[in-house]
């Protein structure tokens, strides 16, 4: 697909790119608020770990299932309206989560949250690709990834402080953060229409085999860590504050390693780098599972994040 009347610029902050970076940052904060503390809230309400994991799976499964339909939605309603609808739907859905203890309602809310997240994440990536060009696309996506990761890192820190006061307050604040993305879209994002374009699916799949496998493994491992590790820490008598700090350290590891790992991948080969990173994550996960003190937990959380 392509944006009509696409503007060309070599600037990393032109044509709505700055707005998309801010949106990625806000998205990261909201993800850092919602995903870990949804699991924490469910665990504190004596929900079985299997249902907590299933609830998280439903969220990510909905994102995967809805993604193929987003291009048609973009073509009909445009980039800005699609993102705004996603923000509003996420804000409303997430704010309702701590208002009930009904497991069935939690699953229904999680489904709507997955739809909302899919709408603005796919829209954001579409905007990045078409407001940039071949000369700066890699850097644009890198800046966007850093903004998202940084927001995701500070989300648990703010979330843990507010969660101690009130879970409802924490989720409400996260909802207001993601809702502020509506203002960013309204002010800073050019209104562009999307036009569908035909692709040869076989060629695309062949080129994306390795990235798709890597992305699947990354998504599976990170969603497991973010959704279920807080439950594990609760059973180890960690406070909500320490859980938030541990998750923040995990994100910091990812932030610190992003550029060095990219450089190593370009210099020594992406497949070899991916294999080494996977080994680091696997070993760190094993040690993390048996860690029983905050210092060791922090170290291995950092190396897991760096490997991701």
N, C-alpha and C positions, 0 to 999 in steps of 0.2 A: 504494500500500500504506500501511498505518498500523500504529502500535504500539497494542496493546490496553492499556487503562487508562493512557493517556498522562498524565503529570504536567505541569502547566502552571506555569511560573515565569518571571519576568522577569529572573532572574539569568543572566549569561553563563557561570557556572561551576557550575550546578546540574544535577541529573538525569543525572549521568554525563558532562556536557560536559567537565569538567576532565580526566577519564580519556581522552576522545577527543582532546583537545589534546595530551596527553602521548604518546598512541599515534601521532598525526600527526608529532610531533617525532622519535620513535624510527624511524618509517617513513622520514622524510627522511634521517636519519643512515645507515640501511641502504642506501637508494638511492644516496646519495653514496659509500658504500663500494663497492657491487657494480658498478653500471653502468659507471663510467669505468675501473675497474681490471680488469674482465673483458676489455674491449677492450685494455687495456695488456698484460695477461697473454697474450692470444692473439697480439698483435703481437710480443711478446718471444719467442714460440715459433714465429715465422716463418709465422704463418697469413696468408694473402692477405687484403687489405682487403675483397674481395668477400664472403668467408666471414664476416669479422667483422661486416660490415653485415647479412648475411643472418641471422646468429645474433641480432643485436639486433632485427631485424625479426620473427623468430620469437617473441621474448619479448613484444613489444607486440601482435603479431597474436593470440597466445594470450589476452592480457588482453581484447582486443576480442571474441573469439569466446566466451569463457567468461562475460563480463558478463551477457548475457541470462538465463543459468541461475542466477545467484546468488540472485535473489529467491525461487525455489523452494527453494533450499538453506536460506535464512534462514527461510522458513516452516516447514520441517521440523525444523531443528536449533536455531533461535534465534540471536540476535545474538552472544552471547558465545562459544558453541561454534564458530560459523563463523569468527569472528576468531581464536580460539585455534588451530584447525586450520590456518588460513592462516599464522600465525606459525611454528608447528612445522614445517610443510612448507617454508617459506622458509629457516628456520634450517638444517635438514638438507640441503636441496638446495644452498644457497650454500656451505656448509662443504665440500661434496664437489667443487666446481668446480676448485680448484687442486690437487686430488689426482690429476688425470689430464691427459694431453695428447691424448687421443683426441677428434677433432673430432666424431664421432658421439655420444659421451657428453656432450660440451659442449652439443650441441643438445638432447639429452634432458633434461639438467639445467636448461637454460634454459626449456624447456617447463614443467617443474614449478615453476620460479621464477615464471613468468608466471601460472600457476594460483593459486599462493599469494598473489602480490601482488594479483590480482584479488579474491580472497576477502576480504582484510582492508581493501582500499581501498573496495570497494563497501559492505561492512558499515559501515565508518566513516562514509561519506557518508550512509548510511541512518540511522544513529544520530544524526548531526548534525541531519538534517532533522526527526526525530521527537522528539528531546529538546528541540528549540527550538520557536519558534512565530513567527507572522508579525511580531511586534513586535521580535524580536531575531535573526531568522534570518540576515540579511545580515551582522551583526556576528559572529555565531557562525561563519559560514563564512569570514569574513575572518580571525578569530583562528586558526582551524584552518589556513588557507592560509599564514599567517605562521609558524606552528609547523612545518609541513611544510617550508617553504622554508628556514627557519633551520636545521633539522636537515640538510637537503640541502646547505646551504652549509658547515657545519662537518664534514660527513662526509668530503669529500676531504682536508681538512687532517689529520684524524686518520689517514685511510686511507693517505695518502702516507708519513707517518712510519712506520707499521707495515709498509707494503708494502716499504720499504727494508730492514727487518730480515728479513721473510719474507712472501711472498704468502699462505702458509697462515695465518700469524698474523693478517694483515689480514682475511681472509675469516672466520676463526673469531671474531674480535672483533665484526665486523659481524653475524654469526649470533647471538652472545650478546646483542647490543643488541636485535635484533628479537625474540628469544625472551623478553626481559624484558617485552615487551608482554603476555605471558600473565599475569604478576603484576598488571599494571595492570588488565586486563580482570577478573580474578578478584576484585580488591579494590574497584575503583572504578566498574564498569559495572553498572547495574541489569539484571537478566535480564528481557527483554521478548520476547514472541512477535510474529511478523510475520503480518499477515493480508493476503492479496492483494485488490486492488481493481481493477475494470475501468476502463480508460481508453479514450477515443476517440483512436486512434492518429493519424488524419489531422490532427486539431486539434493534437496535440502536435508532430508533424513540422513543420507550418506555422509554429508558434511558435518552433521550435528551429532553423530553417534557418540563420539567421545564426550563432547560437552554435555549431552543429555544424560549420559551415565554419571558423569561427575556432578551435575546439578541435582540429579535424583539422590545420590549418596549424600551430598551436602545438605539437601533439604530434609532428608530422613534423619540424619544425625543431629542437625541443629534443632529441628522441631522436637525431637526426643529430649534433648538437653533442656531447652527452654520450657517445655511443658511438664516433664516428669522429674527433672532434677530438683526443682524446688520442693516437690513432695518428699523426695529422698532426704533433703536437708532438714525438712521439718521433723522427720522421724529421727534424725540425728540430734534433735533439740537445738537446731540453729534458730536464732531469732529472725524475724522478717527483715531487720536491718542487715544482718549478715548475709542473708540470701540475696538481697539487692546488691550488696557490695560484690559478692561472688560473681553474679551475672554481669555486673559492670566490668569487672576484671577480665572476664571472658571476652567481652566486646573490645576492651582496650587492646588485648592481644591481637585481635583481628585488625584493629586500626593500625597498630605499630607495624604489622607484618605485610600490609597490603602492597606497598610500593617495593620493598625488598624482594618479596616473593615474585612479583611481576617481573622484576629485573632478572632474577635467577631463572625464571621460566624462559625469558627471551634469550638468555645467554647459554643455558645448559639443556634446554628442551622442556616443553610443557609436560610431556608424558612422564619424564623422569622426575620433574618437580612435583607433579601430582601424586606420584607413587610415594615419594619421600614425605610429603605433607600428610598423606593418608596414614602412613606408618606412625608419624608423630601424634596424630589425633588418636589412633587406636591405642598406642602405648599410654598416652596421657589419660584416656578414658578409663583404662584398666586401673591405673594408679589412683585416679579420681574416685573410683568406686570404693576403694579400700582406705581412702584418706579419712582420718578421724580428728584432724585439728585444722584450724582456720588457716594457718600459714601454708601447710602442704596443699590444702584445697585451693587456695589462691594461686599458688604456683602452677598447679596442674590445670586450673581453669584458664590461666593465661596461655599456657602452651597449647591447650585445645583450641582456643580462639586464634592463636597464631597459625596453627595448622589448617584451620578452616580458611 
